[in-house]
């Protein structure tokens, strides 16, 4: 059962990164990816360490960034930039 929960958590992080990038891309272009990177790592290493809201996990931050990169790649490949 643990791998299924683990996969769901990573998917949630991936989707969060994709949503952040999709919202910010029209406003910031490629700087949206920097925001996703910062938000992903700040969530894991500030929020989860300072507050007991979760467990800091490097791979959660990576999943968040990959979600942002997926949106960035889709934008670039679509030619809308």
Biopython code that builds the backbone (N, CA, C, O; Angstrom):
import numpy as np
from Bio.PDB.StructureBuilder import StructureBuilder

atoms = [
    (1, "UNK", "N", (0.811, -1.195, 0.000)),
    (1, "UNK", "CA", (0.000, 0.000, 0.000)),
    (1, "UNK", "C", (0.855, 1.259, 0.000)),
    (1, "UNK", "O", (0.426, 2.276, -0.544)),
    (2, "UNK", "N", (2.011, 1.232, 0.570)),
    (2, "UNK", "CA", (2.862, 2.430, 0.652)),
    (2, "UNK", "C", (3.254, 2.979, -0.717)),
    (2, "UNK", "O", (3.224, 4.198, -0.888)),
    (3, "UNK", "N", (3.623, 2.152, -1.708)),
    (3, "UNK", "CA", (3.984, 2.724, -3.009)),
    (3, "UNK", "C", (2.843, 3.499, -3.657)),
    (3, "UNK", "O", (3.089, 4.499, -4.333)),
    (4, "UNK", "N", (1.604, 3.060, -3.466)),
    (4, "UNK", "CA", (0.467, 3.761, -4.048)),
    (4, "UNK", "C", (0.320, 5.151, -3.426)),
    (4, "UNK", "O", (0.068, 6.118, -4.144)),
    (5, "UNK", "N", (0.472, 5.268, -2.110)),
    (5, "UNK", "CA", (0.403, 6.560, -1.426)),
    (5, "UNK", "C", (1.557, 7.437, -1.881)),
    (5, "UNK", "O", (1.376, 8.631, -2.121)),
    (6, "UNK", "N", (2.725, 6.859, -2.000)),
    (6, "UNK", "CA", (3.892, 7.599, -2.440)),
    (6, "UNK", "C", (3.674, 8.163, -3.839)),
    (6, "UNK", "O", (3.996, 9.322, -4.100)),
    (7, "UNK", "N", (3.133, 7.355, -4.730)),
    (7, "UNK", "CA", (2.887, 7.808, -6.091)),
    (7, "UNK", "C", (1.845, 8.921, -6.113)),
    (7, "UNK", "O", (1.984, 9.867, -6.888)),
    (8, "UNK", "N", (0.821, 8.835, -5.296)),
    (8, "UNK", "CA", (-0.208, 9.869, -5.239)),
    (8, "UNK", "C", (0.388, 11.190, -4.763)),
    (8, "UNK", "O", (0.055, 12.248, -5.298)),
    (9, "UNK", "N", (1.253, 11.138, -3.777)),
    (9, "UNK", "CA", (1.899, 12.339, -3.257)),
    (9, "UNK", "C", (2.748, 13.015, -4.334)),
    (9, "UNK", "O", (2.701, 14.235, -4.488)),
    (10, "UNK", "N", (3.513, 12.235, -5.068)),
    (10, "UNK", "CA", (4.356, 12.805, -6.130)),
    (10, "UNK", "C", (3.494, 13.380, -7.247)),
    (10, "UNK", "O", (3.835, 14.418, -7.815)),
    (11, "UNK", "N", (2.389, 12.727, -7.567)),
    (11, "UNK", "CA", (1.484, 13.241, -8.583)),
    (11, "UNK", "C", (0.883, 14.574, -8.146)),
    (11, "UNK", "O", (0.729, 15.482, -8.963)),
    (12, "UNK", "N", (0.548, 14.694, -6.881)),
    (12, "UNK", "CA", (0.007, 15.955, -6.376)),
    (12, "UNK", "C", (1.045, 17.072, -6.489)),
    (12, "UNK", "O", (0.703, 18.202, -6.837)),
    (13, "UNK", "N", (2.286, 16.767, -6.201)),
    (13, "UNK", "CA", (3.344, 17.766, -6.338)),
    (13, "UNK", "C", (3.551, 18.141, -7.806)),
    (13, "UNK", "O", (3.734, 19.315, -8.129)),
    (14, "UNK", "N", (3.522, 17.151, -8.687)),
    (14, "UNK", "CA", (3.669, 17.397, -10.117)),
    (14, "UNK", "C", (2.558, 18.321, -10.608)),
    (14, "UNK", "O", (2.822, 19.280, -11.333)),
    (15, "UNK", "N", (1.329, 18.037, -10.218)),
    (15, "UNK", "CA", (0.185, 18.854, -10.642)),
    (15, "UNK", "C", (0.302, 20.270, -10.070)),
    (15, "UNK", "O", (0.002, 21.242, -10.763)),
    (16, "UNK", "N", (0.728, 20.390, -8.833)),
    (16, "UNK", "CA", (0.891, 21.721, -8.233)),
    (16, "UNK", "C", (1.908, 22.543, -9.018)),
    (16, "UNK", "O", (1.671, 23.719, -9.294)),
    (17, "UNK", "N", (3.026, 21.943, -9.376)),
    (17, "UNK", "CA", (4.027, 22.646, -10.173)),
    (17, "UNK", "C", (3.498, 23.031, -11.541)),
    (17, "UNK", "O", (3.790, 24.117, -12.042)),
    (18, "UNK", "N", (2.721, 22.145, -12.144)),
    (18, "UNK", "CA", (2.143, 22.433, -13.456)),
    (18, "UNK", "C", (1.137, 23.576, -13.372)),
    (18, "UNK", "O", (1.101, 24.434, -14.254)),
    (19, "UNK", "N", (0.331, 23.595, -12.334)),
    (19, "UNK", "CA", (-0.660, 24.662, -12.180)),
    (19, "UNK", "C", (0.021, 26.010, -11.943)),
    (19, "UNK", "O", (-0.363, 27.017, -12.536)),
    (20, "UNK", "N", (1.020, 26.023, -11.085)),
    (20, "UNK", "CA", (1.747, 27.273, -10.831)),
    (20, "UNK", "C", (2.344, 27.796, -12.133)),
    (20, "UNK", "O", (2.217, 28.981, -12.442)),
    (21, "UNK", "N", (2.985, 26.930, -12.886)),
    (21, "UNK", "CA", (3.601, 27.350, -14.147)),
    (21, "UNK", "C", (2.554, 27.814, -15.149)),
    (21, "UNK", "O", (2.756, 28.816, -15.835)),
    (22, "UNK", "N", (1.440, 27.099, -15.241)),
    (22, "UNK", "CA", (0.396, 27.460, -16.209)),
    (22, "UNK", "C", (-0.217, 28.818, -15.885)),
    (22, "UNK", "O", (-0.553, 29.579, -16.792)),
    (23, "UNK", "N", (-0.361, 29.119, -14.623)),
    (23, "UNK", "CA", (-0.921, 30.409, -14.221)),
    (23, "UNK", "C", (0.084, 31.535, -14.464)),
    (23, "UNK", "O", (-0.289, 32.623, -14.903)),
    (24, "UNK", "N", (1.347, 31.273, -14.179)),
    (24, "UNK", "CA", (2.353, 32.333, -14.252)),
    (24, "UNK", "C", (2.978, 32.518, -15.633)),
    (24, "UNK", "O", (3.508, 33.592, -15.919)),
    (25, "UNK", "N", (2.931, 31.518, -16.482)),
    (25, "UNK", "CA", (3.576, 31.628, -17.797)),
    (25, "UNK", "C", (3.088, 32.821, -18.616)),
    (25, "UNK", "O", (3.914, 33.516, -19.207)),
    (26, "UNK", "N", (1.788, 33.088, -18.676)),
    (26, "UNK", "CA", (1.357, 34.257, -19.462)),
    (26, "UNK", "C", (1.877, 35.584, -18.905)),
    (26, "UNK", "O", (1.995, 36.565, -19.640)),
    (27, "UNK", "N", (2.182, 35.610, -17.630)),
    (27, "UNK", "CA", (2.647, 36.839, -16.991)),
    (27, "UNK", "C", (4.163, 36.976, -16.979)),
    (27, "UNK", "O", (4.691, 38.083, -17.080)),
    (28, "UNK", "N", (4.865, 35.847, -16.856)),
    (28, "UNK", "CA", (6.295, 35.891, -16.581)),
    (28, "UNK", "C", (7.159, 35.143, -17.585)),
    (28, "UNK", "O", (8.384, 35.179, -17.468)),
    (29, "UNK", "N", (6.582, 34.479, -18.547)),
    (29, "UNK", "CA", (7.334, 33.641, -19.488)),
    (29, "UNK", "C", (8.173, 32.621, -18.738)),
    (29, "UNK", "O", (7.669, 31.950, -17.838)),
    (30, "UNK", "N", (9.441, 32.496, -19.094)),
    (30, "UNK", "CA", (10.280, 31.448, -18.501)),
    (30, "UNK", "C", (10.611, 31.691, -17.035)),
    (30, "UNK", "O", (11.057, 30.768, -16.353)),
    (31, "UNK", "N", (10.407, 32.897, -16.531)),
    (31, "UNK", "CA", (10.637, 33.143, -15.110)),
    (31, "UNK", "C", (9.649, 32.367, -14.244)),
    (31, "UNK", "O", (9.878, 32.171, -13.051)),
    (32, "UNK", "N", (8.551, 31.928, -14.853)),
    (32, "UNK", "CA", (7.588, 31.095, -14.128)),
    (32, "UNK", "C", (8.258, 29.816, -13.633)),
    (32, "UNK", "O", (7.928, 29.319, -12.556)),
    (33, "UNK", "N", (9.190, 29.286, -14.409)),
    (33, "UNK", "CA", (9.893, 28.062, -13.988)),
    (33, "UNK", "C", (10.752, 28.322, -12.755)),
    (33, "UNK", "O", (10.876, 27.459, -11.886)),
    (34, "UNK", "N", (11.340, 29.502, -12.682)),
    (34, "UNK", "CA", (12.124, 29.861, -11.504)),
    (34, "UNK", "C", (11.221, 29.927, -10.271)),
    (34, "UNK", "O", (11.602, 29.480, -9.189)),
    (35, "UNK", "N", (10.034, 30.482, -10.443)),
    (35, "UNK", "CA", (9.084, 30.552, -9.336)),
    (35, "UNK", "C", (8.697, 29.141, -8.883)),
    (35, "UNK", "O", (8.637, 28.872, -7.683)),
    (36, "UNK", "N", (8.438, 28.249, -9.827)),
    (36, "UNK", "CA", (8.090, 26.867, -9.481)),
    (36, "UNK", "C", (9.239, 26.220, -8.710)),
    (36, "UNK", "O", (9.006, 25.536, -7.714)),
    (37, "UNK", "N", (10.450, 26.426, -9.154)),
    (37, "UNK", "CA", (11.622, 25.873, -8.479)),
    (37, "UNK", "C", (11.705, 26.377, -7.041)),
    (37, "UNK", "O", (11.881, 25.592, -6.110)),
    (38, "UNK", "N", (11.577, 27.688, -6.868)),
    (38, "UNK", "CA", (11.679, 28.287, -5.534)),
    (38, "UNK", "C", (10.534, 27.816, -4.641)),
    (38, "UNK", "O", (10.756, 27.439, -3.491)),
    (39, "UNK", "N", (9.321, 27.838, -5.166)),
    (39, "UNK", "CA", (8.160, 27.412, -4.373)),
    (39, "UNK", "C", (8.283, 25.946, -3.978)),
    (39, "UNK", "O", (8.003, 25.587, -2.834)),
    (40, "UNK", "N", (8.695, 25.107, -4.906)),
    (40, "UNK", "CA", (8.837, 23.681, -4.612)),
    (40, "UNK", "C", (9.819, 23.419, -3.485)),
    (40, "UNK", "O", (9.531, 22.649, -2.569)),
    (41, "UNK", "N", (10.972, 24.056, -3.552)),
    (41, "UNK", "CA", (11.979, 23.814, -2.519)),
    (41, "UNK", "C", (11.653, 24.522, -1.213)),
    (41, "UNK", "O", (11.934, 23.994, -0.137)),
    (42, "UNK", "N", (11.057, 25.726, -1.296)),
    (42, "UNK", "CA", (10.671, 26.406, -0.059)),
    (42, "UNK", "C", (9.597, 25.620, 0.685)),
    (42, "UNK", "O", (9.617, 25.539, 1.913)),
    (43, "UNK", "N", (8.671, 25.050, -0.053)),
    (43, "UNK", "CA", (7.627, 24.263, 0.598)),
    (43, "UNK", "C", (8.234, 23.080, 1.339)),
    (43, "UNK", "O", (7.857, 22.790, 2.475)),
    (44, "UNK", "N", (9.150, 22.417, 0.710)),
    (44, "UNK", "CA", (9.726, 21.225, 1.328)),
    (44, "UNK", "C", (10.688, 21.545, 2.470)),
    (44, "UNK", "O", (10.686, 20.859, 3.492)),
    (45, "UNK", "N", (11.498, 22.566, 2.306)),
    (45, "UNK", "CA", (12.567, 22.774, 3.276)),
    (45, "UNK", "C", (12.351, 23.939, 4.212)),
    (45, "UNK", "O", (13.176, 24.167, 5.097)),
    (46, "UNK", "N", (11.276, 24.686, 4.052)),
    (46, "UNK", "CA", (10.947, 25.723, 5.025)),
    (46, "UNK", "C", (9.638, 25.365, 5.712)),
    (46, "UNK", "O", (9.583, 25.253, 6.937)),
    (47, "UNK", "N", (8.594, 25.188, 4.930)),
    (47, "UNK", "CA", (7.276, 24.907, 5.515)),
    (47, "UNK", "C", (7.273, 23.580, 6.261)),
    (47, "UNK", "O", (6.772, 23.502, 7.382)),
    (48, "UNK", "N", (7.824, 22.544, 5.654)),
    (48, "UNK", "CA", (7.787, 21.229, 6.299)),
    (48, "UNK", "C", (8.770, 21.100, 7.456)),
    (48, "UNK", "O", (8.612, 20.218, 8.300)),
    (49, "UNK", "N", (9.773, 21.956, 7.510)),
    (49, "UNK", "CA", (10.724, 21.903, 8.621)),
    (49, "UNK", "C", (10.277, 22.835, 9.739)),
    (49, "UNK", "O", (10.300, 22.454, 10.909)),
    (50, "UNK", "N", (9.873, 24.050, 9.393)),
    (50, "UNK", "CA", (9.493, 25.041, 10.398)),
    (50, "UNK", "C", (8.151, 24.681, 11.037)),
    (50, "UNK", "O", (7.989, 24.779, 12.253)),
    (51, "UNK", "N", (7.205, 24.269, 10.218)),
    (51, "UNK", "CA", (5.885, 23.894, 10.709)),
    (51, "UNK", "C", (5.728, 22.375, 10.575)),
    (51, "UNK", "O", (6.264, 21.782, 9.639)),
    (52, "UNK", "N", (5.016, 21.757, 11.477)),
    (52, "UNK", "CA", (4.844, 20.295, 11.391)),
    (52, "UNK", "C", (3.728, 19.892, 10.430)),
    (52, "UNK", "O", (2.888, 19.060, 10.773)),
    (53, "UNK", "N", (3.712, 20.474, 9.228)),
    (53, "UNK", "CA", (2.634, 20.213, 8.278)),
    (53, "UNK", "C", (2.945, 19.052, 7.355)),
    (53, "UNK", "O", (2.065, 18.598, 6.624)),
    (54, "UNK", "N", (4.140, 18.575, 7.369)),
    (54, "UNK", "CA", (4.496, 17.480, 6.485)),
    (54, "UNK", "C", (5.911, 17.030, 6.739)),
    (54, "UNK", "O", (6.559, 17.472, 7.687)),
    (55, "UNK", "N", (6.380, 16.157, 5.894)),
    (55, "UNK", "CA", (7.737, 15.642, 5.986)),
    (55, "UNK", "C", (8.537, 16.164, 4.815)),
    (55, "UNK", "O", (8.144, 15.953, 3.667)),
    (56, "UNK", "N", (9.652, 16.842, 5.062)),
    (56, "UNK", "CA", (10.453, 17.335, 3.942)),
    (56, "UNK", "C", (10.993, 16.181, 3.104)),
    (56, "UNK", "O", (11.532, 15.209, 3.633)),
    (57, "UNK", "N", (10.840, 16.306, 1.794)),
    (57, "UNK", "CA", (11.267, 15.246, 0.888)),
    (57, "UNK", "C", (11.816, 15.888, -0.385)),
    (57, "UNK", "O", (11.098, 16.592, -1.095)),
    (58, "UNK", "N", (13.066, 15.643, -0.659)),
    (58, "UNK", "CA", (13.727, 16.180, -1.850)),
    (58, "UNK", "C", (12.971, 15.796, -3.114)),
    (58, "UNK", "O", (12.852, 16.609, -4.031)),
    (59, "UNK", "N", (12.462, 14.580, -3.179)),
    (59, "UNK", "CA", (11.785, 14.095, -4.381)),
    (59, "UNK", "C", (10.433, 14.759, -4.588)),
    (59, "UNK", "O", (9.949, 14.832, -5.718)),
    (60, "UNK", "N", (9.815, 15.246, -3.513)),
    (60, "UNK", "CA", (8.598, 16.042, -3.676)),
    (60, "UNK", "C", (8.917, 17.349, -4.383)),
    (60, "UNK", "O", (8.174, 17.781, -5.263)),
    (61, "UNK", "N", (10.011, 17.972, -4.003)),
    (61, "UNK", "CA", (10.427, 19.212, -4.656)),
    (61, "UNK", "C", (10.757, 18.956, -6.129)),
    (61, "UNK", "O", (10.414, 19.762, -6.994)),
    (62, "UNK", "N", (11.409, 17.854, -6.406)),
    (62, "UNK", "CA", (11.736, 17.505, -7.795)),
    (62, "UNK", "C", (10.457, 17.271, -8.596)),
    (62, "UNK", "O", (10.360, 17.710, -9.742)),
    (63, "UNK", "N", (9.480, 16.588, -8.010)),
    (63, "UNK", "CA", (8.213, 16.352, -8.705)),
    (63, "UNK", "C", (7.511, 17.671, -9.012)),
    (63, "UNK", "O", (6.919, 17.819, -10.081)),
    (64, "UNK", "N", (7.568, 18.627, -8.093)),
    (64, "UNK", "CA", (6.975, 19.947, -8.320)),
    (64, "UNK", "C", (7.649, 20.638, -9.495)),
    (64, "UNK", "O", (6.978, 21.185, -10.370)),
    (65, "UNK", "N", (8.956, 20.613, -9.512)),
    (65, "UNK", "CA", (9.720, 21.243, -10.596)),
    (65, "UNK", "C", (9.430, 20.551, -11.933)),
    (65, "UNK", "O", (9.296, 21.219, -12.958)),
    (66, "UNK", "N", (9.335, 19.243, -11.926)),
    (66, "UNK", "CA", (9.045, 18.525, -13.170)),
    (66, "UNK", "C", (7.672, 18.896, -13.725)),
    (66, "UNK", "O", (7.494, 18.952, -14.941)),
    (67, "UNK", "N", (6.707, 19.147, -12.853)),
    (67, "UNK", "CA", (5.396, 19.606, -13.313)),
    (67, "UNK", "C", (5.495, 20.955, -14.002)),
    (67, "UNK", "O", (4.865, 21.180, -15.035)),
    (68, "UNK", "N", (6.283, 21.851, -13.430)),
    (68, "UNK", "CA", (6.500, 23.152, -14.062)),
    (68, "UNK", "C", (7.234, 23.027, -15.384)),
    (68, "UNK", "O", (6.902, 23.706, -16.355)),
    (69, "UNK", "N", (8.224, 22.163, -15.416)),
    (69, "UNK", "CA", (8.971, 21.958, -16.662)),
    (69, "UNK", "C", (8.095, 21.356, -17.758)),
    (69, "UNK", "O", (8.264, 21.679, -18.934)),
    (70, "UNK", "N", (7.168, 20.491, -17.381)),
    (70, "UNK", "CA", (6.258, 19.909, -18.370)),
    (70, "UNK", "C", (5.415, 20.994, -19.028)),
    (70, "UNK", "O", (5.214, 20.977, -20.243)),
    (71, "UNK", "N", (4.926, 21.929, -18.238)),
    (71, "UNK", "CA", (4.147, 23.040, -18.798)),
    (71, "UNK", "C", (5.050, 23.927, -19.648)),
    (71, "UNK", "O", (4.651, 24.357, -20.730)),
    (72, "UNK", "N", (6.247, 24.202, -19.175)),
    (72, "UNK", "CA", (7.182, 25.009, -19.938)),
    (72, "UNK", "C", (7.505, 24.383, -21.284)),
    (72, "UNK", "O", (7.548, 25.077, -22.300)),
    (73, "UNK", "N", (7.729, 23.087, -21.298)),
    (73, "UNK", "CA", (8.017, 22.382, -22.535)),
    (73, "UNK", "C", (6.810, 22.430, -23.476)),
    (73, "UNK", "O", (6.965, 22.613, -24.684)),
    (74, "UNK", "N", (5.625, 22.268, -22.924)),
    (74, "UNK", "CA", (4.411, 22.333, -23.743)),
    (74, "UNK", "C", (4.250, 23.709, -24.374)),
    (74, "UNK", "O", (3.851, 23.815, -25.533)),
    (75, "UNK", "N", (4.554, 24.755, -23.631)),
    (75, "UNK", "CA", (4.449, 26.118, -24.154)),
    (75, "UNK", "C", (5.464, 26.331, -25.272)),
    (75, "UNK", "O", (5.129, 26.863, -26.330)),
    (76, "UNK", "N", (6.692, 25.919, -25.035)),
    (76, "UNK", "CA", (7.725, 26.102, -26.044)),
    (76, "UNK", "C", (7.415, 25.297, -27.307)),
    (76, "UNK", "O", (7.553, 25.808, -28.418)),
    (77, "UNK", "N", (7.002, 24.058, -27.141)),
    (77, "UNK", "CA", (6.710, 23.226, -28.302)),
    (77, "UNK", "C", (5.463, 23.690, -29.076)),
    (77, "UNK", "O", (5.341, 23.453, -30.278)),
    (78, "UNK", "N", (4.561, 24.342, -28.377)),
    (78, "UNK", "CA", (3.362, 24.836, -29.035)),
    (78, "UNK", "C", (3.640, 26.114, -29.825)),
    (78, "UNK", "O", (2.832, 26.523, -30.659)),
    (79, "UNK", "N", (4.785, 26.743, -29.556)),
    (79, "UNK", "CA", (5.160, 27.953, -30.282)),
    (79, "UNK", "C", (4.451, 29.204, -29.797)),
    (79, "UNK", "O", (4.408, 30.200, -30.520)),
    (80, "UNK", "N", (3.903, 29.183, -28.609)),
    (80, "UNK", "CA", (3.196, 30.340, -28.083)),
    (80, "UNK", "C", (4.088, 31.298, -27.316)),
    (80, "UNK", "O", (3.589, 32.188, -26.628)),
    (81, "UNK", "N", (5.376, 31.133, -27.420)),
    (81, "UNK", "CA", (6.269, 32.059, -26.732)),
    (81, "UNK", "C", (7.065, 32.853, -27.712)),
    (81, "UNK", "O", (7.876, 33.689, -27.315)),
]
sb = StructureBuilder()
sb.init_structure("model")
sb.init_model(0)
sb.init_chain("A")
sb.init_seg("    ")
for serial, (resi, resn, name, xyz) in enumerate(atoms, 1):
    if name == "N":
        sb.init_residue(resn, " ", resi, " ")
    sb.init_atom(name, np.array(xyz, "f"), 0.0, 1.0, " ", f" {name:<3s}", serial, name[0])
structure = sb.get_structure()
